Amino acid sequence: MAVVREFTLPDLGEGLTGAEIVRWLVQVGDVVAVDQPVVEVETAKAMVDVPCPYGGVVTARYGEEGAEVPVGAPLITVAVPGGSDDGSGPPVTGSAGDGGSGNVLVGYGTAAPTARRRRVQPSPGPLRETTAVAPGGPLRGAPAAAPGEPSHKTAAAPGGPVPETVVCPTGPLPVISPLVRRLAREHDVDLRRLKGSGPEGLILRADVERAVAATAPASVAPAPGTPAPVAPAPAATAPAPTAPAPTAPAPTATAPEGERVPLRGVRGAVADKLARSRREIPDASCWVDADATELLAARTAMNAAGGPKVSVLALLARICTAALARFPELNATVDMGSREIIRLPGVHLGFAAQTDRGLVVPVVRDAQKRTLEGLSEEIARLTEAARTGTLAPAQLTGGTFTLNNYGVFGVDGSTPIINHPEAAMLGVGRISPKPWVHQGELAVRQVVQLSFTFDHRVCDGGTAGGFLRYVADCVEQPMVLLRRL
């Protein structure tokens, strides 16, 4: 006998509370194996293929492509043959009873009983069931929508039925998504008066949108049976010569509002982080021009000697780790709750990478322990993973210092915004031939502008200036690095 198992969006780690469905990889009626990816989702960190820990036949899908799904919400249901909810019954190849799927993502796997995610409990009272319909029929346990009743994904039009409300004066709110909280704040919606249509009373974005639509002002019409006001008759006058009626002016067209682009996924995560950085970090910037001619010559000589190629970005990364060893105050973060500066032992070096999905910052772990060739290989590997959208969330978090090479865009300078909660960022402009005084004579040299933004809470200008000057010295005279290696 088959047992229907519900697979929910697992905890993707790194504090993520939900994801957007990008592409379904299975249809209702498909047979899936244990650990087979069933849906591609986009989080605020990366694209992720979500594998299902159950093997069997897909009986329902929850959510359309483009929909936002909170952690713990159902994704699919699978009819698992020969099993039962308590694990008894004969094992079946490719099902949850054949020894387990392994821990394929954070927080779930079938090698042991899955720990249930702790959820926020709503206030007591009956809950309204959802009315989502899966392809091919209604979902398990979800009644069909009543005529005229909107589903949980459809916003009611102004003047339609008012969303059901419930007063929750105390206790935690049944809300997971920060997007839902922000939408409620923007429209002055009291979340304690809403009854969620999600699992266990979870308040979804659609619930807030229905509340907003229900309170939107509607045009006022006269009540039925009310006579329309009668205009007074004009006074009698002598007939005037007939003249052509003046042409009424054409109605003025309303200017289009413009395109609205949702701030979600990677773009939304970048927006939130940059806004938080500007809001919380008192940053300051300094910059200097440096002659990079010798640095480029050193790279050419290294690559001509054979072995793995060394990139300019890897050379700059090695310079950064050496500079942070001299100025450890800048490899830090600030805890205002305890009013402490936390100096970090290892350098987890982030570097900005532009992709089709937007700006991401992969992190090279323990960069100070890697050789120059090792840095070059790791940067190349992470860059390729960023371009293909296969970076894991853990590879995009935990950085302690960021290197931003915006020179690839053909610009000379910038004032970088610190990657919160880090304390500093080095920006590198394009390396281009410019007139330069070299050994007392005017010459054409390869010049680069270095920009440095730092958290003024962790150090003063002397430390920041010393760091930037050391970086510039290493760019101009790569042999300086040998003193620290």
C-alpha positions as a printed Julia matrix, in Angstrom:
485×3 Matrix{Float64}:
   0.0    0.0     0.0
   1.34   3.41   -0.97
   1.7    6.16    1.61
   1.5    9.79    0.55
   4.36  11.82    2.0
   4.55  15.6     1.94
   7.89  17.19    1.1
   8.29  20.78    2.33
  10.85  23.43    1.43
  13.81  22.52    3.68
  15.96  24.84    5.73
  18.52  26.08    3.21
  20.83  27.38    5.92
  22.52  30.78    6.4
  19.39  32.29    7.96
  17.34  32.03    4.75
  13.58  32.11    5.37
  12.26  31.26    1.92
  12.91  30.98   -1.8
  11.34  31.73   -5.17
  10.33  28.86   -7.43
  12.29  29.3   -10.67
  11.54  26.05  -12.52
   9.76  22.82  -11.77
  11.79  19.75  -12.74
   8.95  17.23  -12.34
   5.28  17.02  -13.28
   2.36  15.47  -11.42
   2.41  11.76  -12.25
   6.2   11.55  -12.7
   8.14   8.84  -10.89
  11.0   10.26   -8.82
  13.92   8.55   -7.15
  15.41   9.32   -3.76
  17.52  12.5    -3.88
  16.3   13.43   -7.36
  16.06  17.24   -7.82
  12.4   18.2    -8.18
  12.48  22.01   -8.27
  14.95  24.81   -8.91
  14.63  27.71   -6.48
  16.38  31.05   -6.1
  17.25  32.27   -2.65
  18.74  35.57   -1.65
  22.12  33.86   -1.97
  22.12  31.52   -4.98
  20.21  29.17   -7.28
  19.6   25.78   -5.65
  18.29  22.48   -7.02
  16.17  20.97   -4.24
  16.29  17.14   -4.13
  13.41  15.13   -2.69
  14.25  12.59    0.03
  11.38  10.31   -1.03
  11.03   7.98   -4.0
   7.66   7.35   -5.62
   4.99   9.03   -7.75
   4.42  12.79   -7.59
   0.76  13.32   -6.68
   0.68  17.12   -6.3
   2.79  20.24   -6.71
   2.44  23.36   -4.6
   3.16  26.77   -6.1
   3.68  28.14   -9.58
   6.95  29.26  -11.1
   7.76  32.74   -9.79
   5.93  32.19   -6.49
   7.7   32.83   -3.17
   7.66  29.88   -0.79
   8.58  30.13    2.93
  10.72  27.49    4.58
   8.46  24.71    5.85
   5.75  25.23    3.22
   4.83  22.17    1.09
   6.49  21.7    -2.29
   5.18  18.33   -3.51
   3.49  15.2    -2.26
   4.85  11.78   -3.21
   3.07   8.43   -3.07
   5.73   6.12   -1.62
   4.97   2.45   -2.41
   5.35  -0.21    0.22
   6.08   2.18    3.11
   4.22   3.76    5.98
   4.42   6.88    8.08
   6.12   5.04   10.94
   8.76   3.47    8.72
   7.24  -0.04    8.73
   6.51  -2.08    5.64
   8.74  -3.66    3.0
  11.54  -1.48    1.58
  11.27  -0.39   -2.03
  14.18   0.53   -4.3
  14.34   4.28   -4.7
  12.03   4.98   -1.77
  12.57   6.4     1.68
  12.76   2.91    3.14
  15.98   1.75    1.37
  18.49   3.12    3.84
  17.96   6.83    3.55
  18.8    9.6     1.16
  21.63  11.14    3.11
  21.8   14.74    4.25
  21.42  16.29    0.79
  20.56  19.77    2.09
  20.69  21.51    5.43
  18.07  20.23    7.82
  16.73  17.13    6.12
  17.54  13.65    4.9
  15.92  10.26    5.32
  18.68   8.33    7.06
  17.0    9.16   10.39
  13.6   10.56   11.37
  13.43  14.1    10.09
  13.43  16.71   12.83
  10.37  18.88   12.55
  11.08  22.56   12.05
   9.88  24.66   14.98
   7.2   26.99   13.7
   5.57  30.08   15.11
   2.22  29.1    16.56
  -0.78  31.27   15.65
  -3.36  32.39   18.13
  -6.02  29.82   19.12
  -9.05  29.51   16.92
 -10.25  27.7    13.8
  -8.0   28.1    10.75
  -9.28  28.61    7.24
  -7.91  25.96    4.85
  -6.03  27.0     1.73
  -7.68  26.7    -1.65
  -4.65  26.2    -3.89
  -5.22  23.74   -6.72
  -2.43  21.55   -8.04
  -2.14  20.68  -11.74
  -4.64  17.96  -12.49
  -6.8   18.44   -9.42
  -7.06  19.76   -5.88
  -4.23  19.24   -3.44
  -4.38  16.6    -0.77
  -6.34  17.94    2.16
  -7.26  21.2     0.41
 -10.93  21.76   -0.54
 -11.82  23.39   -3.83
 -12.5   27.09   -3.74
 -16.11  28.06   -3.28
 -17.75  29.96   -6.17
 -16.73  33.6    -5.98
 -14.13  32.99   -3.27
 -10.56  33.97   -4.23
  -7.79  31.42   -3.71
  -4.95  32.13   -1.33
  -2.89  33.42   -4.28
  -5.47  35.84   -5.68
  -5.98  39.33   -4.25
  -9.53  40.45   -3.81
 -10.58  43.46   -5.85
 -11.57  46.65   -4.03
 -15.1   46.3    -2.83
 -14.87  42.48   -2.71
 -15.11  40.28    0.38
 -13.06  41.53    3.31
 -10.34  39.05    4.41
 -11.15  37.12    7.55
  -9.43  38.66   10.55
  -8.54  37.51   14.0
  -7.22  39.55   16.9
  -3.91  38.22   18.26
  -3.08  40.72   21.04
  -0.19  38.78   22.58
   2.36  36.15   21.65
   4.51  35.73   18.52
   3.08  36.51   15.1
   2.67  33.57   12.69
   4.93  35.21   10.1
   8.17  33.8     8.7
   8.97  35.94    5.67
  10.53  39.38    6.25
   9.0   40.39    2.91
   5.53  39.89    4.36
   6.38  42.02    7.4
   7.78  44.79    5.22
   4.72  44.77    2.93
   2.49  45.05    5.97
   4.5   47.98    7.34
   4.37  49.83    4.01
   0.57  49.59    3.89
  -0.18  49.95    7.61
  -1.66  46.46    7.86
  -1.99  45.13   11.41
  -0.7   41.55   11.17
  -2.31  40.67   14.5
  -5.73  41.13   12.91
  -5.06  38.76    9.98
  -5.72  35.05    9.85
  -3.06  33.32    7.75
  -4.01  30.95    4.94
  -0.67  29.12    5.02
   0.27  25.95    6.87
  -0.67  26.1    10.57
  -2.07  29.6    10.13
   1.09  31.07    8.57
   0.46  34.58    7.22
   1.42  34.71    3.55
   2.05  37.6     1.21
  -1.33  36.95   -0.45
  -3.07  37.48    2.91
  -1.52  40.94    3.28
  -2.3   41.82   -0.35
  -5.95  40.89    0.18
  -6.08  43.11    3.25
  -4.55  45.99    1.29
  -7.0   45.53   -1.58
  -9.97  45.37    0.8
  -9.1   48.71    2.35
  -8.39  50.5    -0.94
 -10.7   53.49   -1.52
 -13.47  52.8    -4.0
 -15.5   55.3    -6.03
 -18.65  56.44   -4.19
 -21.92  55.68   -6.0
 -25.41  56.9    -4.98
 -27.45  54.43   -2.97
 -30.16  52.5    -4.87
 -33.41  54.49   -5.11
 -31.76  57.84   -4.51
 -32.88  60.35   -7.15
 -30.13  62.06   -9.07
 -29.81  65.81   -8.38
 -31.74  67.98  -10.87
 -29.94  70.96  -12.34
 -31.95  74.22  -12.3
 -33.56  75.13  -15.61
 -31.87  77.99  -17.44
 -33.65  81.33  -17.62
 -35.55  82.07  -20.82
 -33.59  84.16  -23.27
 -34.03  85.33  -26.79
 -32.81  82.86  -29.36
 -29.28  83.6   -30.44
 -27.83  83.03  -33.87
 -26.78  79.45  -34.33
 -23.04  78.99  -34.35
 -20.93  75.88  -34.66
 -20.41  74.27  -31.29
 -16.84  74.6   -30.11
 -14.84  71.43  -30.25
 -14.31  70.0   -26.78
 -10.67  69.61  -25.89
  -9.39  66.06  -26.03
  -8.98  64.43  -22.62
  -5.5   64.68  -21.26
  -3.76  61.33  -21.3
  -2.36  60.15  -18.0
   1.36  59.64  -18.1
   2.32  55.99  -17.61
   3.55  55.16  -14.15
   6.57  53.21  -15.42
   7.86  49.7   -15.05
   8.01  48.19  -11.57
  10.82  45.69  -11.0
  10.45  43.56   -7.85
  13.38  43.74   -5.44
  13.76  40.06   -4.72
  16.27  37.26   -5.12
  19.86  38.38   -5.52
  18.87  41.97   -6.39
  16.76  42.22   -3.26
  19.5   40.75   -1.07
  22.04  43.23   -2.46
  19.64  46.13   -1.88
  19.03  45.12    1.73
  22.71  44.64    2.52
  23.86  47.9     0.93
  21.1   49.88    2.63
  22.02  48.32    5.98
  25.69  49.13    5.41
  24.93  52.79    4.73
  22.53  52.93    7.69
  24.78  51.31   10.31
  28.41  51.83    9.3
  30.09  55.27    9.57
  32.4   54.73    6.62
  35.19  56.87    5.24
  37.25  56.56    2.05
  40.76  57.32    0.87
  42.5   56.61   -2.43
  45.85  56.7    -4.16
  47.28  56.22   -7.66
  49.93  53.53   -8.04
  52.32  52.47  -10.79
  51.39  48.85  -11.57
  53.99  48.35  -14.31
  56.23  46.13  -12.17
  53.27  44.11  -10.9
  52.22  43.24  -14.47
  55.82  42.4   -15.34
  56.06  40.07  -12.35
  52.85  38.29  -13.4
  54.14  37.87  -16.95
  57.36  36.34  -15.64
  55.5   33.94  -13.35
  53.22  32.7   -16.11
  56.13  32.34  -18.54
  57.86  30.0   -16.07
  55.13  27.35  -16.55
  52.6   25.84  -14.19
  49.13  27.17  -13.36
  48.48  30.69  -14.55
  48.34  33.48  -12.0
  45.68  36.18  -12.38
  46.03  39.85  -11.49
  43.15  39.42   -9.02
  45.09  36.64   -7.27
  48.12  38.92   -6.95
  45.93  41.63   -5.43
  44.38  39.04   -3.09
  47.84  38.02   -1.87
  48.69  41.7    -1.32
  45.48  42.14    0.71
  46.25  39.19    3.01
  49.76  40.53    3.61
  48.39  44.01    4.36
  45.8   42.61    6.79
  48.56  40.76    8.63
  50.22  44.14    9.21
  46.92  45.9    10.04
  44.67  43.29   11.74
  42.34  46.02   12.99
  40.72  45.98    9.55
  39.94  42.24    9.52
  37.16  42.74   12.02
  33.5   43.37   12.69
  31.67  45.56   15.2
  29.17  44.29   17.78
  27.27  47.38   18.93
  25.11  45.27   21.24
  28.11  44.54   23.44
  30.03  47.62   22.22
  32.99  45.51   21.13
  35.25  45.28   18.08
  35.78  41.63   17.17
  39.12  41.05   15.45
  38.93  37.87   13.42
  41.75  35.3    13.29
  41.35  34.17    9.66
  40.99  36.13    6.41
  37.93  34.96    4.5
  38.41  37.07    1.4
  35.35  38.01   -0.61
  35.65  39.29   -4.17
  32.95  40.95   -6.21
  31.79  39.03   -9.29
  29.27  40.36  -11.8
  26.91  37.72  -13.21
  23.76  37.63  -15.32
  21.79  37.36  -12.07
  23.48  40.39  -10.53
  26.41  41.13   -8.24
  27.55  38.32   -5.96
  30.52  38.09   -3.58
  32.05  34.58   -3.39
  34.33  34.0    -0.41
  37.79  32.38   -0.42
  38.11  30.67    2.97
  41.37  31.13    4.9
  42.94  33.1     2.09
  45.98  33.87    4.25
  46.94  30.16    4.21
  46.82  29.72    0.42
  49.69  30.02   -2.01
  49.49  32.46   -4.91
  48.65  29.62   -7.29
  46.09  28.3    -4.82
  44.41  31.69   -4.62
  44.3   31.94   -8.41
  42.73  28.48   -8.77
  40.13  29.07   -6.05
  39.15  32.48   -7.43
  38.74  30.97  -10.92
  36.63  28.1    -9.55
  34.32  30.36   -7.55
  33.98  32.81  -10.44
  32.84  30.05  -12.78
  30.37  28.74  -10.19
  29.02  32.29   -9.75
  28.45  32.67  -13.49
  26.61  29.36  -13.74
  24.56  30.03  -10.61
  25.83  26.92   -8.78
  27.37  28.6    -5.74
  26.14  27.18   -2.44
  24.81  29.69    0.11
  27.77  28.93    2.39
  30.16  30.09   -0.37
  28.56  33.55   -0.37
  28.65  34.31    3.34
  31.13  34.61    6.17
  33.57  37.02    4.51
  35.8   39.22    6.65
  37.23  41.53    3.94
  36.21  42.23    0.34
  38.28  42.97   -2.78
  36.32  44.77   -5.5
  37.91  44.9    -8.96
  35.59  47.34  -10.75
  38.35  48.09  -13.27
  36.92  45.31  -15.45
  34.1   47.76  -16.28
  36.59  50.25  -17.7
  36.36  52.8   -14.88
  39.21  54.38  -12.95
  37.75  54.97   -9.49
  34.87  54.43   -7.12
  33.92  54.72   -3.46
  32.99  51.15   -2.48
  30.2   50.46   -0.01
  31.37  48.13    2.76
  29.96  44.61    2.61
  28.16  44.52    5.98
  29.15  43.34    8.6
  32.77  43.63    7.45
  34.95  46.61    8.35
  36.68  47.48    5.06
  36.82  47.04    1.3
  39.59  47.65   -1.25
  38.5   48.85   -4.68
  40.71  48.53   -7.76
  40.2   50.55  -10.93
  41.39  49.76  -14.44
  45.12  49.52  -15.14
  45.83  51.8   -18.1
  48.84  53.6   -19.63
  49.26  57.13  -18.27
  52.05  59.72  -18.04
  54.01  59.14  -14.83
  57.2   60.46  -13.32
  59.49  57.42  -13.1
  63.03  57.73  -11.75
  62.92  61.5   -12.21
  61.72  61.43  -15.8
  58.33  61.57  -17.45
  57.36  58.17  -18.84
  54.3   56.19  -19.89
  53.5   53.68  -17.14
  50.63  51.33  -16.27
  48.74  53.22  -13.57
  45.89  52.06  -11.32
  43.76  53.92   -8.79
  43.21  52.14   -5.46
  40.19  53.12   -3.33
  39.81  52.07    0.29
  36.61  52.36    2.34
  36.76  51.53    6.05
  34.55  51.51    9.13
  35.73  54.5    11.16
  34.67  52.75   14.36
  37.43  50.13   14.09
  40.32  52.49   13.36
  41.36  56.04   12.58
  42.72  57.51    9.37
  46.3   56.67   10.24
  45.63  52.93   10.19
  43.56  53.14    7.0
  46.21  55.27    5.31
  48.94  52.88    6.39
  47.04  49.91    4.99
  46.43  51.6     1.63
  50.01  52.85    1.38
  51.35  49.33    2.0
  49.06  47.95   -0.71
  50.26  50.63   -3.13
  53.91  49.9    -2.29
  53.38  46.2    -3.04
  51.71  47.05   -6.36
  54.59  49.31   -7.34
  57.34  47.04   -5.96
  56.15  43.39   -5.76
  59.44  42.46   -4.09
  58.09  44.14   -0.93
  55.87  41.09   -0.51
  58.9   38.85    0.01
  59.44  40.43    3.43
  56.15  38.94    4.63
  56.33  35.51    2.9
